[in-house]
Amino acid sequence: MTRGKLSIIACESGRSFAKKVVNEIIKKKGEVKFISSDEVKFANSERKTVIKESIRGSDICIIQDVENSVNGCSVDENLRALKTTIDAAYRSDANYITAVIPVFPYARQDKQEGREGITAAAVAREIEDVNTDHVITLDVHNEAIAGFFRKSKFENLHASKNIIDYIIENEKMFDLKNLVVMSPDVGGARRAKHYAKKLRTSLVFAYKDRKYNTPNSVGDIQIVGEVKGKNILIVDDMIDTAGTLIEVVNAVKKNGAERVYVACSLALFNGPAIERITKSYEKGYLTAVIGTDAVYHGEDFQKKNPWYKEVSVASYFAEVIILLNQHKSISKLLE
């Protein structure tokens, strides 16, 4: 029993990741069809998606990288492209529709402060209201976002296993015997504890005094734990503008740390992020940033930025998609 013939539709910004996922499904001897589609852009900025072959009765996975800005599209434009594709699949009589969104849009707007909306909830309703049956994402900023969906099922995958495997495979580079895992803030303590347990290392924390009147900025950084003479692995869910990250890197270096690595699931690299990281790397403060291919930065990104090491999560997504298509448990893949 399956949910129908497994088929993949790639939104334009999600095409790179979608091709990797399809290849991984084929490697795992899964049956999958890559569906041809076009995104049409009108002069007034409106969009529509045209599915170019029959998908009636199929189990459709629509893959979109909303943070892919290489083609000049914003998060909002990529989100709109996703919704038009979902609607097109629904009206083409797909049996089951899954939106695969490695970076969940507006995930950091998950609570209300003053006279503002909870935009993550509004986005969840938008995705759900175009008849999405299932949503798959990666290390969502707040797992409570699952509760914003009224009908659609929600799966939050974790990149930690792929990143930890990469670190273990490159044990000499990281010098695991001298490695300490760090959470850059109190909110990431659970994630850092998981890394420390799997890598069998000790754990330290950074406490940051955030400037709430200025977005993406922090005040003083306090280190809780011993970092002198140690290699530090800072683990986080995402890197946005890298302002907080560089402040934490500076703080651990001032406290006597040797090499400093950063691991994150979602390497967004917005605004001055690349410039900030490059300067820190050239100063000898930051040794490397390990990210995933959940966000596309272009074919030459790693060559242009030697500090960046990319770990693929395509095989992980492929395995989840295969199991869901077959109505099988994915619980072991969420640990």
Backbone hydrogen bonds, N-H to C=O, Kabsch-Sander energy under -0.5 kcal/mol:
donor,donor_aa,acceptor,acceptor_aa,energy
3,R,325,N,-1.5
7,S,59,D,-2.7
8,I,33,K,-2.7
9,I,61,C,-2.7
10,A,35,I,-0.5
11,C,9,I,-0.6
11,C,63,I,-2.4
14,G,11,C,-0.9
15,R,11,C,-0.5
15,R,12,E,-1.0
18,A,14,G,-2.5
19,K,15,R,-2.4
20,K,16,S,-1.4
21,V,17,F,-2.3
22,V,18,A,-2.6
23,N,19,K,-2.2
24,E,20,K,-2.1
25,I,21,V,-2.3
26,I,22,V,-2.2
27,K,23,N,-2.1
28,K,24,E,-1.7
29,K,26,I,-1.8
30,G,25,I,-2.9
32,V,30,G,-0.6
33,K,6,L,-1.4
35,I,8,I,-3.0
35,I,33,K,-0.7
38,D,50,V,-2.3
40,V,38,D,-0.6
40,V,48,K,-3.3
42,F,40,V,-0.5
42,F,46,E,-3.0
45,S,42,F,-2.0
48,K,40,V,-1.8
50,V,38,D,-2.9
51,I,49,T,-0.6
52,K,36,S,-2.4
52,K,50,V,-0.5
57,G,93,D,-2.6
58,S,55,I,-2.4
59,D,5,K,-2.0
60,I,58,S,-0.9
60,I,96,Y,-3.0
61,C,7,S,-2.6
62,I,60,I,-0.5
62,I,98,T,-3.2
63,I,9,I,-2.4
63,I,61,C,-0.6
64,Q,62,I,-0.5
64,Q,100,V,-2.4
66,V,64,Q,-0.8
68,N,65,D,-1.6
69,S,67,E,-0.8
72,G,69,S,-1.8
78,N,74,S,-2.4
79,L,75,V,-2.5
80,R,76,D,-2.3
81,A,77,E,-2.1
82,L,78,N,-2.0
83,K,79,L,-2.2
84,T,80,R,-2.2
85,T,81,A,-1.7
86,I,82,L,-2.5
87,D,83,K,-2.4
88,A,84,T,-2.0
89,A,85,T,-2.2
90,Y,86,I,-2.5
91,R,87,D,-2.4
92,S,88,A,-0.8
93,D,90,Y,-1.5
94,A,89,A,-1.9
95,N,58,S,-1.7
96,Y,58,S,-1.8
98,T,60,I,-3.0
99,A,134,H,-2.9
100,V,62,I,-3.1
100,V,98,T,-0.7
101,I,99,A,-0.8
101,I,136,I,-2.9
104,F,102,P,-0.6
107,A,104,F,-1.3
109,Q,106,Y,-1.6
110,D,108,R,-0.9
116,E,114,G,-1.6
119,T,117,G,-1.0
120,A,109,Q,-2.7
121,A,118,I,-0.9
122,A,118,I,-1.5
123,V,119,T,-2.7
124,A,120,A,-2.0
125,R,121,A,-2.0
126,E,122,A,-2.1
127,I,123,V,-2.5
128,E,124,A,-2.2
129,D,125,R,-2.9
130,V,126,E,-0.6
130,V,127,I,-0.6
131,N,128,E,-1.6
132,T,127,I,-0.5
132,T,128,E,-0.7
133,D,97,I,-1.9
133,D,131,N,-0.5
134,H,97,I,-1.7
135,V,153,K,-2.2
136,I,99,A,-2.7
137,T,155,E,-2.5
138,L,102,P,-1.6
139,D,157,L,-3.3
145,I,142,N,-2.2
146,A,143,E,-1.7
147,G,144,A,-1.9
148,F,145,I,-2.1
149,F,146,A,-1.2
153,K,133,D,-2.4
155,E,135,V,-2.9
157,L,137,T,-2.8
157,L,155,E,-0.7
161,K,158,H,-0.5
163,I,159,A,-2.2
164,I,160,S,-3.2
165,D,161,K,-2.5
166,Y,162,N,-1.7
167,I,163,I,-2.2
168,I,164,I,-2.5
169,E,165,D,-2.4
170,N,166,Y,-1.3
171,E,168,I,-1.3
173,M,170,N,-0.6
174,F,170,N,-1.6
175,D,171,E,-2.3
176,L,171,E,-0.7
178,N,175,D,-2.2
179,L,176,L,-1.2
180,V,231,N,-2.8
181,V,202,S,-2.2
182,M,233,L,-3.0
183,S,204,V,-1.7
188,G,185,D,-0.9
189,A,186,V,-1.7
192,A,188,G,-2.4
193,K,189,A,-2.5
194,H,190,R,-1.7
195,Y,191,R,-2.0
196,A,192,A,-2.7
197,K,193,K,-2.3
198,K,194,H,-2.2
199,L,195,Y,-2.6
200,R,196,A,-0.9
201,T,196,A,-2.2
202,S,179,L,-0.6
204,V,181,V,-2.5
205,F,224,V,-2.3
206,A,183,S,-2.0
207,Y,222,Q,-3.4
208,K,206,A,-0.6
209,D,220,D,-2.1
210,R,208,K,-1.0
211,K,217,S,-1.2
212,Y,210,R,-1.1
214,T,211,K,-1.6
217,S,214,T,-0.8
219,G,209,D,-4.1
222,Q,207,Y,-2.9
224,V,205,F,-3.4
224,V,222,Q,-0.5
225,G,223,I,-0.7
227,V,225,G,-0.5
229,G,256,G,-3.3
230,K,227,V,-2.1
231,N,178,N,-2.6
232,I,259,R,-2.8
233,L,180,V,-2.9
234,I,232,I,-0.6
234,I,261,Y,-3.1
235,V,182,M,-2.3
235,V,233,L,-0.6
236,D,263,A,-2.4
239,I,266,L,-2.0
246,I,242,A,-2.3
247,E,243,G,-1.6
248,V,244,T,-2.2
249,V,245,L,-2.6
250,N,246,I,-2.7
251,A,247,E,-2.0
252,V,248,V,-2.4
253,K,249,V,-2.1
254,K,250,N,-2.3
255,N,251,A,-1.2
256,G,253,K,-1.7
257,A,252,V,-2.3
258,E,230,K,-3.1
261,Y,232,I,-3.6
262,V,288,A,-1.9
263,A,234,I,-2.9
264,C,290,I,-2.8
265,S,236,D,-0.9
266,L,237,D,-2.1
267,A,265,S,-0.6
268,L,239,I,-1.3
268,L,266,L,-1.4
269,F,239,I,-1.8
270,N,240,D,-2.2
273,A,270,N,-2.1
276,R,272,P,-2.7
277,I,273,A,-2.7
278,T,274,I,-2.6
279,K,275,E,-2.2
280,S,276,R,-2.0
281,Y,277,I,-2.5
282,E,278,T,-2.7
283,K,279,K,-1.7
284,G,281,Y,-1.1
285,Y,280,S,-2.2
286,L,280,S,-1.1
287,T,260,V,-2.9
287,T,285,Y,-0.5
288,A,260,V,-1.0
289,V,307,W,-3.0
290,I,262,V,-3.7
291,G,289,V,-0.6
291,G,309,K,-2.3
293,D,311,V,-1.3
295,V,292,T,-0.8
301,F,298,G,-1.0
304,K,300,D,-2.3
305,N,301,F,-1.6
308,Y,305,N,-2.3
309,K,289,V,-2.9
311,V,291,G,-2.7
317,F,313,V,-2.3
318,A,314,A,-2.5
319,E,315,S,-2.3
320,V,316,Y,-2.0
321,I,317,F,-2.7
322,I,318,A,-2.3
323,L,319,E,-2.1
324,L,320,V,-2.5
325,N,321,I,-2.1
326,Q,322,I,-1.4
327,H,324,L,-1.5
328,K,323,L,-3.0
333,L,330,I,-1.4
334,L,331,S,-1.3
335,E,332,K,-0.7
